[in-house]
Amino acid sequence: MHPGSYVAVVMERLAQEGRPVLGDLKQRMREMDYPFFPVLRELSLQESLVAELRAGGRVIGTLWLNALEHGNFRPRHFEIFQILADQVAAAVANILPRRCQAFSKRTAFDVSTPCASPMASCSFGQ
């Protein structure tokens, strides 16, 4: 992760709050620079709901849901969104060991070394 980036800021908030968080994309685009902001601006995205993907006792990524208008997400959506994120994390956790093993066989790396995916470690779940 890139320290000081928008993703780093969101990840810090997620860790502090321990639940999904809302992001005001329009405000962040004024305050920060981030490579994907031009795309978000072009799509007129205004707000994001973000949850951690947690599996095996660690965070393996994030799940983002963006909206074209402010105020689309309510606190009652947070629990549902976290349940969805947990299901996605479980699916990813089941896929990663197989993917890393396949990568390991193709590249002659040991399965315990980080795999090619920037979001995953082959030691995950082992």
N, C-alpha and C positions, 0 to 999 in steps of 0.2 A: 504494500500500500504506500501511497505517497503522502508523507507527513504534511499537514496543512491543506490537503486537497478537500474538495467537497465530500468525497466518500469517507475520508478520514474523520471529518467533522461529524458526519452522520453515524459512523461506527462508534465514535466516542459517546455520542448521545444515547445510542442503543445500549451500550454497556452501562452507562450511568442510570438510565431509566428502567432497564430490564423488561421492556415491553416495546411494541411497535411505536414508531414516532412519525409525526407529521413533518413535512418539509415544505416551506414556502419557496418554491422554485424561482418565482419572479424576484423575490428579495435576494436570494442567494446569487442569482445572475448579476445583480447590481453590485454585490459585495465581493464576489470571488470570480476567478477565472477557472474554467474547467473545460477540457476538450469536447465534451458532449453538450455543453450549453447551447451552441448554435443550433444543434438539432432540436433540443427541447424548445428553444425559442421559435424555430420554424414551425413546430407542431403546436405551438401555443399552449404548452403544458404549464399549469399554474401551481399544482400541489402534488406532493408525493406522500404515500404511506409506505414505510419501510420496516421490515422485520428481519431479525437474524435467522439464518438457517443454522440450527443447532443439532448436532448429532455426536454421539460418542463423547459427550462432555465438553465439546468445543464448538466454536463458531466456524462453519465451513463456507459461509458466504452470506449474502443478503438477498431478499426478495423485495422488489420495488413495484408499486402500483401507482401509476400517475393519473392525474385528472386534468381535464381542460378548464375546470372552474374551481375556485376556492370554496371550501365548505362542503365538499362532497363526502368527506369522510367524517364519521362521528365516533365518539368513544366506544359505542356498541360494536363497531366494525373491528376494533383492535383485537378482541379475543378471537373472532372468526378468522381474521387475517393471520394471526399467530398460529392457529390450528392448521391453516392452509400451508404456512411456511414450514411447520413441523412435518407435514406430510411430504412436501417437496424435499426437505432435508433427508428424510428417511429414504426416499427414492434415490437421491444422489448418493447417500451413504452406501446403498446396496450396489450402485453402479461403479463407484470409484475403485474398489479393490480389483474388480475384473478388468477395468480399463487400464489400471496401472500395471497389472500383470501382463496384459497384452502389449503394452508399451515396453515393458521390461524385456519381453521376449524378442521384440523387434530390434531393440537397441543394445541388448546384452547388459543392461543395468540391473543391479540387484533390486528386488521389489521394495526394499526398505529405503531406497533413495527417493527424493522427490520426483514425482512424475512430471510430464510435460505440461500439464495443466497448471496455470498460474494460481488456481484456487484450491488445489488439492495436493496432498502428500500421500505417497503410496503406502506409508506406514499407517494410514487412517484405518481404524477398525481392526487392526491386527494386534 
